[in-house]
Amino acid sequence: MGNLKCGVIGCGYWGPKLARNIHELPDVDLAWVSDLRQDRLDHLKSLYPETRTTMDYRDILESDVDGVIVATPVNSHRRLALEALQAGKHVLVEKPLAADVGEAEDIVEEGIKQSRKVMVGHTFEYNPAVQAVRDIIASGALGEIYYINGTRVNLGLFHPDINVVWDLAPHDVSILRYVLGLDPDEASARGGVYVQKEKRIHDVAYLSFFFPNGVLADVRVSWLDPCKIRSYTVVGSKKMLVYDDVEPKDKVLLFDKGVDLPPHSDTVEEFEISYRNGEPESYAFTWEEPLKAECSHFVECIRNDEEPRSNGEVGLRVVKVLAAAQRSLLNGGTRERVLW
C-alpha cells in the first residue's frame, strides 16, 4: 500500500492537534483540512504546505482520502459522520460520538452498512497511565474495588451548545468502563448553572455511577474552577491508587494503605480495626502521547482491517450513560437506569 490519506474536518481547538499527529505519522498523508474560518486554514497551511485546505468539507468527502476525522461541535457529528461513511470513508469522530442515543445509533448502523470503521476519540483509553490503572486493577493488586473518585475541572472552555456533562464526562465514562471492564447500571447527576444562565447550560456537575459489581464511582466535572485537576483515586480492599494526569512524573502511585477488621470479636474491647499506612510507590510505565497513539491506532485499524478499541459501539455505550446522567441532572439528581 502507498501512504494512507486522511482529512480533518474542523480546525477549532482540537482539530489542529489531530492534524499535527496525523501529519507526524509515518506513511500517512494529511491530505486535506476543512474549516469555516479562513484564518484557521491559513495557519494550518503555513504549518503543512502540502496539505490542501477548503471551507467546504464536501471537497474532502469527494477526494481519495481513506479516513476522515470529524472534530466539529457535537451537534454536527451525526450528519458529517453519515456523509463520510456514505462516501466510503472510515471515520474517527471526536467525543462524544453524538448528541443523543438515536444519533449515535445511526452512526454505528451506517458504519456496519458501509463496512467502514467507526472510531470515537476517547483519548484516555490510549493514555499509558490509564492503561496502567487498568492493568493494576485487573492484576488484583488492589483487591476488591470499593469505590472510585474522580475530578476533572479547569477554568473553561465554555461551550454555547452543550453542558459540562457532555463536554467533560465522556472522558470519565470511557475511563471507568475501560479500567473496570464494566458498564454502569445506573447514573445520577446534580449540578449548577452560573455563567450561561439564560441558556440553562450547566457548568458544574457532580456525577455518580453505580456498577453491577457494587463499585461506586463519583466524578466532579467543572468549567468553573481555579485549578486544572485531572485525578482519580481508586480504593480497594488491599491497596489504594492515585492517578494524577497533571503530574509530570509520578502519574500513578500505589498506596499500601487500608483497614483490616479482626476475624471475630466477642466484646467491645476485642474489636479493634488495624490500619495499614505504607509509603506510596510509583508505578512505572512507558509514556507515549495519547493522541498520537489514538491516531496511530485509527490508521492501523484501516490498514489491517481491525476493529478499533474505542469503536462505534463503545462510543454508543458512553452516550447511553451520558443520557442517563442528563436525565438525572434534569430530574433533581434521581438515580436513572442506563437504557441498554
C-alpha positions as CSV (number, residue, x, y, z in Angstrom):
1,M,0.0,0.0,0.0
2,G,1.0,3.6,-0.6
3,N,0.6,6.3,2.0
4,L,-2.7,6.3,3.7
5,K,-4.5,9.6,3.3
6,C,-6.6,11.4,5.9
7,G,-8.6,14.5,6.1
8,V,-9.6,16.6,9.1
9,I,-13.0,18.4,9.3
10,G,-13.0,21.1,11.9
11,C,-9.9,23.1,12.9
12,G,-11.0,24.8,16.1
13,Y,-9.5,23.7,19.5
14,W,-8.9,20.0,19.0
15,G,-8.7,19.7,15.2
16,P,-5.2,21.2,14.8
17,K,-3.9,18.7,17.4
18,L,-5.3,15.8,15.5
19,A,-3.9,17.3,12.3
20,R,-0.4,17.5,13.8
21,N,-0.5,13.9,15.0
22,I,-1.8,12.6,11.6
23,H,0.9,14.6,9.8
24,E,3.7,13.1,12.0
25,L,2.7,9.5,11.5
26,P,4.9,7.6,9.1
27,D,3.4,6.5,5.8
28,V,0.4,8.8,6.3
29,D,-0.5,11.9,4.5
30,L,-2.5,14.8,6.0
31,A,-4.2,15.3,2.6
32,W,-7.0,17.8,3.5
33,V,-8.2,20.0,6.3
34,S,-11.5,21.9,6.4
35,D,-12.9,24.7,8.5
36,L,-15.4,27.5,8.2
37,R,-12.8,30.1,9.1
38,Q,-10.2,31.0,6.5
39,D,-7.7,32.3,9.1
40,R,-7.5,28.8,10.7
41,L,-7.0,27.2,7.3
42,D,-4.2,29.7,6.5
43,H,-2.5,28.9,9.8
44,L,-2.6,25.2,9.1
45,K,-1.4,25.8,5.5
46,S,1.6,27.6,6.9
47,L,2.4,24.5,9.0
48,Y,1.7,21.9,6.4
49,P,2.2,23.5,2.9
50,E,1.5,20.2,1.1
51,T,-2.0,19.8,2.7
52,R,-5.0,21.1,0.8
53,T,-7.4,23.3,2.6
54,T,-11.1,24.1,2.0
55,M,-14.0,25.8,3.6
56,D,-16.3,23.1,2.1
57,Y,-15.9,19.8,3.9
58,R,-17.5,18.0,0.9
59,D,-14.3,18.5,-1.0
60,I,-12.7,16.1,1.4
61,L,-15.5,13.6,1.0
62,E,-15.2,13.7,-2.8
63,S,-11.4,13.2,-2.6
64,D,-9.4,10.0,-2.4
65,V,-8.8,10.1,1.3
66,D,-9.1,6.9,3.2
67,G,-10.0,8.2,6.6
68,V,-12.0,11.3,7.8
69,I,-11.6,12.8,11.2
70,V,-14.6,14.8,12.5
71,A,-13.6,17.4,15.1
72,T,-16.6,19.7,15.0
73,P,-19.3,20.6,17.5
74,V,-21.2,17.6,18.7
75,N,-24.5,18.6,17.0
76,S,-22.9,18.2,13.6
77,H,-21.3,14.7,14.3
78,R,-24.2,12.6,13.0
79,R,-24.6,14.5,9.8
80,L,-20.9,14.6,9.0
81,A,-20.1,11.1,10.1
82,L,-23.0,9.7,8.0
83,E,-21.9,11.6,4.9
84,A,-18.3,10.5,5.3
85,L,-19.4,6.8,5.7
86,Q,-21.7,7.0,2.7
87,A,-18.8,8.5,0.7
88,G,-16.9,5.3,1.5
89,K,-14.6,6.8,4.2
90,H,-13.5,5.4,7.5
91,V,-14.3,7.9,10.3
92,L,-12.8,9.0,13.6
93,V,-15.3,11.1,15.5
94,E,-14.3,13.2,18.4
95,K,-16.0,12.6,21.7
96,P,-18.9,12.3,22.4
97,L,-19.9,10.3,19.4
98,A,-23.2,12.1,19.0
99,A,-25.6,14.5,20.8
100,D,-28.0,11.7,21.8
101,V,-28.5,8.0,21.7
102,G,-30.5,7.9,18.5
103,E,-27.9,9.8,16.6
104,A,-25.1,7.6,17.9
105,E,-27.1,4.5,16.9
106,D,-27.4,6.0,13.4
107,I,-23.7,6.3,13.0
108,V,-22.9,2.8,14.3
109,E,-25.5,1.3,12.0
110,E,-24.2,3.2,9.0
111,G,-20.7,2.0,9.7
112,I,-21.9,-1.6,9.6
113,K,-23.9,-1.0,6.5
114,Q,-21.0,0.6,4.6
115,S,-18.4,-1.8,6.0
116,R,-16.3,1.1,7.3
117,K,-14.5,1.7,10.6
118,V,-16.2,3.9,13.1
119,M,-13.9,5.1,15.9
120,V,-14.5,7.6,18.7
121,G,-11.9,9.9,20.1
122,H,-11.9,8.6,23.7
123,T,-8.3,9.7,24.1
124,F,-7.8,8.5,27.6
125,E,-8.2,4.9,26.5
126,Y,-4.9,5.4,24.7
127,N,-3.3,7.1,27.7
128,P,-0.5,4.8,29.1
129,A,-1.3,6.0,32.7
130,V,-4.9,4.9,32.3
131,Q,-3.8,1.6,30.8
132,A,-1.5,1.2,33.8
133,V,-4.5,1.7,36.1
134,R,-6.5,-0.9,34.1
135,D,-3.6,-3.4,34.4
136,I,-3.2,-2.9,38.1
137,I,-6.9,-3.4,38.8
138,A,-7.0,-6.5,36.5
139,S,-4.0,-8.0,38.4
140,G,-5.9,-8.0,41.7
141,A,-3.2,-5.9,43.4
142,L,-5.8,-3.6,44.8
143,G,-8.0,-6.4,45.9
144,E,-11.8,-5.9,45.7
145,I,-12.5,-2.4,44.3
146,Y,-14.7,-0.4,46.7
147,Y,-15.1,2.9,45.1
148,I,-13.5,5.4,42.7
149,N,-13.4,9.2,43.0
150,G,-12.5,11.4,40.0
151,T,-12.1,15.1,39.4
152,R,-11.9,16.9,36.0
153,V,-12.0,20.6,36.5
154,N,-10.5,23.7,35.0
155,L,-11.3,27.4,34.1
156,G,-13.0,26.9,30.7
157,L,-13.5,26.0,27.9
158,F,-17.2,27.1,28.0
159,H,-19.5,25.8,25.2
160,P,-22.6,27.5,23.9
161,D,-24.4,24.4,22.8
162,I,-23.6,21.6,25.3
163,N,-23.2,21.4,29.1
164,V,-20.2,20.3,31.1
165,V,-21.5,16.7,31.4
166,W,-21.5,16.2,27.6
167,D,-18.2,18.1,27.3
168,L,-16.0,16.6,30.0
169,A,-17.7,13.5,31.4
170,P,-17.3,11.4,28.2
171,H,-13.7,11.1,29.2
172,D,-14.7,9.9,32.7
173,V,-17.3,7.4,31.5
174,S,-14.9,6.0,29.0
175,I,-12.1,5.7,31.6
176,L,-14.4,4.0,34.1
177,R,-15.7,1.5,31.6
178,Y,-12.1,0.8,30.4
179,V,-10.4,0.3,33.7
180,L,-13.3,-1.7,35.3
181,G,-14.3,-3.6,32.2
182,L,-17.9,-3.0,33.1
183,D,-20.8,-0.7,32.2
184,P,-22.7,1.1,35.0
185,D,-26.3,0.1,35.6
186,E,-27.4,3.5,36.9
187,A,-26.2,7.1,36.9
188,S,-27.2,10.2,38.9
189,A,-26.2,13.8,38.5
190,R,-26.7,17.2,40.1
191,G,-25.2,20.4,39.1
192,G,-25.3,24.2,38.8
193,V,-25.8,26.9,36.2
194,Y,-23.7,30.0,37.0
195,V,-22.4,31.6,33.8
196,Q,-24.8,30.9,30.9
197,K,-28.0,31.3,33.0
198,E,-30.2,32.3,30.1
199,K,-29.3,29.1,28.2
200,R,-29.5,27.0,31.3
201,I,-26.2,25.3,30.4
202,H,-24.7,23.6,33.4
203,D,-21.1,24.5,34.1
204,V,-20.5,22.2,37.1
205,A,-21.8,18.7,37.8
206,Y,-21.4,16.0,40.4
207,L,-21.9,12.6,38.8
208,S,-22.3,9.1,40.4
209,F,-22.1,5.8,38.5
210,F,-23.3,2.6,40.0
211,F,-21.7,-0.6,38.7
212,P,-23.2,-4.2,38.9
213,N,-20.2,-5.4,41.0
214,G,-21.0,-2.8,43.7
215,V,-18.4,-0.3,42.7
216,L,-19.5,3.3,43.2
217,A,-17.7,6.0,41.1
218,D,-18.1,9.7,41.9
219,V,-16.9,12.3,39.4
220,R,-16.8,16.1,39.6
221,V,-16.6,18.0,36.4
222,S,-16.5,21.8,36.1
223,W,-15.6,24.6,33.7
224,L,-15.5,27.0,36.6
225,D,-12.6,26.1,38.8
226,P,-9.3,28.0,39.6
227,C,-7.1,24.9,39.2
228,K,-6.7,22.3,36.5
229,I,-7.2,18.9,38.1
230,R,-7.3,15.6,36.3
231,S,-7.1,13.0,39.1
232,Y,-8.6,9.6,40.2
233,T,-8.5,7.8,43.5
234,V,-9.2,4.0,43.4
235,V,-9.8,2.4,46.8
236,G,-9.5,-1.3,47.1
237,S,-9.5,-3.9,49.9
238,K,-5.8,-4.5,49.7
239,K,-4.3,-1.3,48.4
240,M,-5.2,2.2,47.0
241,L,-4.2,4.0,43.9
242,V,-4.0,7.7,42.8
243,Y,-3.7,8.6,39.2
244,D,-2.9,12.3,38.5
245,D,-2.8,13.1,34.8
246,V,-1.4,16.6,35.5
247,E,1.6,15.3,37.5
248,P,4.6,15.3,35.1
249,K,6.5,12.4,36.6
250,D,4.7,10.1,39.1
251,K,1.3,9.9,37.4
252,V,0.3,6.6,39.1
253,L,1.0,6.0,42.8
254,L,0.2,2.8,44.7
255,F,-0.5,3.1,48.4
256,D,-0.3,0.2,50.8
257,K,-3.0,1.7,52.9
258,G,-6.2,0.3,54.2
259,V,-8.0,-1.2,57.2
260,D,-8.4,-4.7,58.5
261,L,-11.1,-6.0,60.8
262,P,-10.4,-8.7,63.3
263,P,-11.8,-12.1,62.2
264,H,-14.2,-12.1,65.2
265,S,-14.8,-10.2,68.4
266,D,-17.0,-11.1,71.4
267,T,-16.5,-7.9,73.3
268,V,-16.1,-4.2,72.5
269,E,-12.5,-4.4,73.9
270,E,-11.7,-7.2,71.4
271,F,-13.0,-5.1,68.4
272,E,-10.0,-3.2,67.1
273,I,-9.5,-2.1,63.5
274,S,-5.9,-2.2,62.3
275,Y,-4.7,0.4,59.9
276,R,-2.0,0.0,57.2
277,N,0.0,3.1,56.3
278,G,2.7,2.1,53.9
279,E,4.7,4.5,51.8
280,P,3.5,5.4,48.3
281,E,5.1,3.6,45.4
282,S,5.4,5.0,41.9
283,Y,4.2,2.6,39.2
284,A,6.5,2.6,36.2
285,F,5.2,2.6,32.6
286,T,6.4,3.8,29.2
287,W,4.9,7.2,28.2
288,E,3.5,8.0,24.7
289,E,1.4,11.0,23.7
290,P,-2.2,9.6,24.0
291,L,-3.5,11.5,20.9
292,K,-0.6,10.1,18.9
293,A,-1.4,6.6,20.0
294,E,-5.1,7.2,19.2
295,C,-4.3,8.5,15.6
296,S,-1.9,5.7,15.0
297,H,-4.5,3.1,16.1
298,F,-7.1,4.6,13.7
299,V,-4.6,4.3,10.9
300,E,-3.6,0.7,11.7
301,C,-7.2,-0.4,12.0
302,I,-7.8,0.9,8.5
303,R,-4.7,-0.8,7.2
304,N,-5.1,-4.1,8.9
305,D,-9.0,-4.2,8.8
306,E,-9.1,-4.4,12.6
307,E,-11.8,-3.2,15.0
308,P,-10.9,0.0,16.9
309,R,-10.5,-0.3,20.7
310,S,-12.9,2.7,21.0
311,N,-15.2,1.7,18.2
312,G,-18.7,3.0,17.5
313,E,-20.3,0.5,19.9
314,V,-18.1,1.8,22.7
315,G,-19.0,5.4,21.8
316,L,-22.7,4.5,21.8
317,R,-22.4,2.9,25.2
318,V,-20.8,6.0,26.6
319,V,-23.6,8.2,25.1
320,K,-26.2,5.9,26.7
321,V,-24.5,6.5,30.1
322,L,-24.4,10.3,29.5
323,A,-28.0,10.2,28.5
324,A,-28.9,8.6,31.9
325,A,-26.8,11.2,33.7
326,Q,-28.5,14.0,31.7
327,R,-32.0,12.7,32.7
328,S,-30.9,12.7,36.3
329,L,-29.5,16.2,36.1
330,L,-32.9,17.5,34.9
331,N,-34.8,15.4,37.4
332,G,-33.2,16.6,40.6
333,G,-30.5,14.0,40.9
334,T,-32.6,10.9,40.9
335,R,-30.8,7.6,40.1
336,E,-31.6,6.8,36.4
337,R,-31.2,3.4,34.8
338,V,-28.9,3.2,31.8
339,L,-31.1,2.0,29.0
340,W,-29.1,-0.8,27.4
